[in-house]
């Protein structure tokens, strides 16, 4: 399972670029799968609408974040000015899948514990910190979630069905 694979890559004896890239890859692939399930209405509405707390660091310069300076995180973002933002699962998936900046952080035990991430769309607004344990927990929740009820309604404007689902059957 993807969650187990991510957890196995967190403890490290010695930091290498390769280890960081392998962790990033596992997280990106897992979150791509999650977003695909969201878009295909294969996850319950309750889970997709559960607020996820992340730490937002505002951009502190007028200089745009570019390919050449995106590694200068401390110069571009105010990492001391933090605010908690509640985001949706789809928003978090998009930050990771479309990451313009993605960087694993280590804790005092040298274990990968958090990710700094922002998408190409958010790169000139905020940089987000999210714990890897929260990502793993979300992946496990998605893996065990299955909406027991689905409602299809044809929409003539889009010439397709709109799908709604939730955890409770309509009585």
ROVO-458164 format. One record per atom (N, C-alpha, C, O): x, y, z; residue in one letter. Coordinates in steps of 0.02 Angstrom, whole numbers, plus 50000, padded with zeros to 5 digits. Layout:
XYZA ...
# end
This chain:
500424994150000X 500005000050000X 500455006250000X 500995006250028X 500215011549968X 500595017649961X 500775020750029X 501335023250038X 500325020450076X 500455023350143X 501045019750176X 501465023050207X 501075013150170X 501635009450199X 502295011250165X 502815011850197X 502265012050099X 502865013750060X 503125020650081X 503725021650087X 502675025350091X 502875032050112X 503195031750182X 503715034750194X 502865028250227X 503135027650295X 503825024350296X 504255026150336X 503925019650251X 504575016150250X 505145020750226X 505725019450241X 504975025950190X 505485030550165X 505625036350212X 506085040250199X 505245037050266X 505345042650312X 505955042050358X 506325046850364X 506085036250389X 506685035850431X 507305035650386X 507335031850337X 507795039650403X 508405039650363X 509015039950408X 509005043150461X 509535036550388X 510175036850424X 510585042750398X 510915046250435X 510555043550333X 510955048650300X 510525051750246X 510235048150205X 510485058450245X 510085061850195X 510425061650128X 511025062950122X 510045059850077X 510295060350008X 509725063249966X 509145062649983X 509915066249911X 509425068949864X 508975063249839X 508375064149830X 509275057449827X 508895051749802X 508335049749850X 507775048549829X 508495049449915X 507985047649964X 507405052649965X 506825050749968X 507575058949961X 507065064149960X 506625063549897X 506015064149901X 506935062449840X 506565061749777X 506115055649778X 505545056049755X 506355050149805X 505935044049809X 505325045249853X 504775042849838X 505415048849909X 504855050449952X 504365055049916X 503765053749918X 504615060149883X 504185064749845X 503785060849793X 503185061949785X 504125056449757X 503795052549705X 503225048449733X 502675048349705X 503345044949788X 502815040849818X 502215045049838X 501635043149827X 502355050749868X 501805055149891X 501415057849831X 500805058049832X 501775060149780X 501435062849720X 501005057549687X 500425058949669X 501265051449679X 500875046149647X 500255044349689X 499715043349661X 500345043849754X 499775042149797X 499235047549794X 498645046049791X 499445053849795X 498955059349794X 498635059949725X 498055062149720X 498985058049673X 498675057849606X 498115052649606X 497575053849578X 498245046949635X 497725041649640X 497125044049680X 496555042849662X 497265047549735X 496715050249777X 496305055149736X 495685054749737X 496635059749701X 496255064649662X 495845061249607X 495275063249594X 496115056049576X 495745052449526X 495115049349555X 494585049449524X 495175046549615X 494585043649648X 494075049049665X 493465047949660X 494315054849686X 493855060449701X 493475062449638X 492865063149639X 493835063349583X 493525065549520X 493035060449492X 492575062249456X 493135054149508X 492685048949484X 492145047149536X 491795042149528X 492095051249588X 491585050349641X 491625043449673X 491105040449688X 492225041149684X 492335034549716X 492495035249790X 492635030249823X 492475041349815X 492605042749886X 491995046249913X 491685050349879X 491825044649975X 491225047750005X 491295055250011X 491845057950019X 490735058450006X 490695065750013X 490955068050081X 491285073250087X 490815064050132X 491045065850200X 491805066350202X 492075070850233X 492155061750170X 492875061850171X 493145067550127X 493615071050148X 492865068550069X 493115073850025X 492995080750053X 493345085450035X 492495081550096X 492335088050125X 492635089150194X 492545094550223X 492975084150221X 493285084950287X 493835090150282X 494285089450241X 493815095350325X 494345100350322X 495015097550346X 495045093750394X 495545099350310X 496225097150326X 496615103350345X 496675107950305X 496895103350405X 497285109150427X 497995108650401X 498335103550409X 498215114050369X 498905114650346X 499175121350371X 498785125750389X 499815122050373X 500125128350392X 500285132250329X 500605129550283X 500065138450326X 500185142650267X 500705147950284X 500655151450335X 501205148550241X 501725153550249X 501635158550191X 501685156550133X 501515164850206X 501395169750152X 502045171350115X 502595170850142X 501955173250053X 502525175650013X 502725182450040X 502285186550056X 503365183750046X 503585189950077X 503925194750028X 504115200350048X 504005192749966X 504325197249918X 503855198549860X 503375194749848X 503985203949823X 503595205249762X 503895201449703X 503575200649651X 504505199049712X 504835195149660X 504445188749648X 504275185249696X 504295187149586X 503925180949573X 504355174749586X 504965174949580X 504025169349605X 504365162949613X 504455160149543X 503975159349505X 505075158549526X 505235156049459X 505625149549464X 505815147249519X 505755146549407X 506155140449405X 506855141549433X 507155137049462X 507115147649425X 507795149049447X 507855150649521X 508385149649551X 507315153049552X 507375154949623X 506945150749670X 506935152149730X 506585145849645X 506125142249688X 506455138449745X 506115136349792X 507105137449742X 507465134349797X 507625139149853X 507845137049907X 507525145649842X 507675150749893X 507065151849938X 506815157449944X 506845146549969X 506225146750008X 506245152050063X 505755155550073X 506805152550098X 506845157350154X 506815164550130X 506585168850167X 507045165950069X 507015172750043X 506325174450014X 506115180250015X 505965169449990X 505325170549957X 504725170350004X 504235173949993X 504755166150055X 504185165250099X 504375166750171X 504935165550193X 503885169350208X 503995170850279X 503825164550319X 503245163450336X 504325160650333X 504215154250368X 504055155250442X 503825150650475X 504185161250469X 504015162750538X 503285165050545X 502985164050598X 503015167950493X 502315170150494X 501885164350470X 501835162950411X 501585161050518X 501185155150500X 500455156250518X 500295159650568X 500025153450478X 499315153350494X 499055146550475X 499295143450427X 498565144250512X 498265137850496X 497695139050447X 497265143250458X 497705135250393X 497165135650344X 496845128750339X 497185123650340X 496185128750333X 495825122450321X 495715121850246X 495435126350214X 495945116350218X 495875115150147X 495515108650135X 495435104550181X 495285107750074X 494955101450056X 495465096350034X 496045098050021X 495255090250031X 495695084850007X 495905086149935X 496485085049917X 495435088449893X 495605089949823X 496125095449819X 496585095149777X 496065100649860X 496555106149860X 497245103549878X 497735105249846X 497275099449930X 497925096749951X 498225092349896X 498815092749882X 497805088249866X 498045084049810X 498335088349755X 498875086849728X 497995093749737X 498225098049683X 498885101549701X 499305102449657X 498965103449764X 499605106549784X 500185101749773X 500715103749751X 500065095549788X 500595090449783X 500695088349710X 501265087849687X 500155086949675X 500205084649605X 500515090049561X 500945088449519X 500305096249570X 500555101749529X 501105105649564X 501185111649553X 501475102249607X 501965105649648X 502495109349607X 502825106449564X 502545115649622X 503075119849594X 503665119749641X 504245119849622X 503485119349706X 503975118349758X 503735112349798X 503155112149820X 504165107549808X 504025101949852X 504685099949884X 505175098549850X 504675099849950X 505295098649986X 505145095150051X 504785097950093X 505425089250063X 505315085750126X 505745088850181X 506325090550170X 505465089450241X 505825092050299X 505945086350348X 505555081550353X 506495086950386X 506655082050437X 506555084950506X 506635090950517X 506365080650553X 506285082750622X 506935081850660X 507455080350631X 506905082750726X 507515082250767X 507815075250769X 508395074350787X 507415070150750X 507685063350747X 507955061650677X 508135055850664X 507965066550633X 508215065950564X 507725062150519X 507915060250463X 507125061050542X 506615057550504X 506235062650461X 506085068150485X 506055060950399X 505625065250359X 504955065750395X 504635060650407X 504745071750411X 504135072550450X 503615077050418X 503015076250430X 503825081850376X 503375086650345X 503575087850273X 504135086350253X 503115090650236X 503255092750167X 503105100250162X 502595102550186X 503555103850129X 503415110650107X 503185109950035X 503515106649995X 502615112850019X 502345111849952X 501905117749931X 501565120749973X 501935119349868X 501455123949838X 501415122349763X 501915120449733X 500835123249736X 500725121749665X 500965127649623X 501125132949649X 500975126549558X 501135131949512X 500635137649519X 500805143449508X 500015136149536X 499495141249543X 499585145249608X 499455151249608X 499795142049661X 499865145349727X 500555148149740X 500655151549791X 501035146949697X 501735148549710X 501865155849727X 502355157249762X 501465160449704X 501565167449719X 501105169949774X 501015176049783X 500815165349812X 500385167149868X 500625164049933X 500805167549981X 500635157349935X 500795153849996X 501225147649983X 501215144749929X 501605145950034X 501955139550037X 501635135850095X 501535138750148X 501465129550086X 501115125750137X 501565120550170X 501985117450136X 501475119650234X 501795114250271X 501255109250291X 500755111150321X 501365103050273X 500895097750292X 501305091850318X 501825090150291X 501065088850372X 501435083350401X 501355077050357X 500815075750330X 501885073350352X 501865067150314X 501395062150348X 501055058250314X 501375062250414X 500905057750449X 500185059350431X 499765054750428X 500025065650419X 499345067550399X 499205064950328X 498655062550314X 499695065450284X 499615062950216X 499505055350217X 499065052850183X 499905051850257X 499835044550263X 499145042850291X 498825038150267X 498925046450341X 498265045250371X 497715046250319X 497245042350316X 497765051550279X 497265052850228X 497255047250176X 496715045150154X 497835044950155X 497875039450106X 497535033250134X 497175029750099X 497665031850198X 497345025950229X 496585026750234X 496205022050224X 496365032850249X 495645034150252X 495325033050184X 494785030050178X 495655035550132X 495395034750064X 495375027350045X 494895025050015X 495895023650063X 495925016450046X 495365012450078X 495145007450050X 495135014650136X 494605010850170X 493915013950161X 493425011550189X 493865019250122X 493235022750112X 492895020250048X 493215019349997X 492255019250053X 491865017549995X 491155020150005X 490815018050052X 490925024549961X 490255027249971X 489725021949960X 489715018849907X 489295020750009X 488795015450003X 488195017549960X 487775013349943X 488155024049944X 487575026449908X 487795031449855X 488215035749868X 487515030749796X 487685035349742X 487055037349706X 486615033249693X 487005043749691X 486415046349655X 486655049249589X 487105053449587X 486335047049534X 486495049449468X 485915053649442X 485335051649446X 486085059449415X 485565063649386X 485835066549321X 486365069649319X 485455065349267X 485695067749201X 485635075249197X 485125078249214X 486175078449173X 486205085649164X 486265087049089X 486775085449058X 485735090049060X 485735091248988X 486265096348967X 486505096048910X 486445100849011X 486955105948994X 487635102748980X 487975104648932X 487825098049020X 488485094849010X 488425088348971X 488925085148954X 487805086248957X 487655080148921X 487985074048954X 488285069848920X 487925073849020X 488195068249058X 487845068249126X 487445072649142X 487995063149165X 487695062549231X 488105066249283X 488715066349279X 487765069149331X 488085071949390X 488005066649444X 487465063849454X 488545065449480X 488545060249531X 488595063549599X 489015068049610X 488175061449645X 488245063449715X 488255057049756X 487925052149739X 488635057249810X 488645051549855X 488755053949925X 489005059449936X 488585049749972X 488705051250042X 488715044750081X 488655039350053X 488805045450146X 488845039350189X 488175036850213X 488145031450242X 487655040650203X 487005038550229X 486515037450171X 486495041250123X 486135032150176X 485625030950126X 485045035650137X 484855037150194X 484765038050081X 484165042350086X 483585037950107X 483475032650077X 483215040150157X 482645036150180X 482005039650164X 481465037150180X 
# end
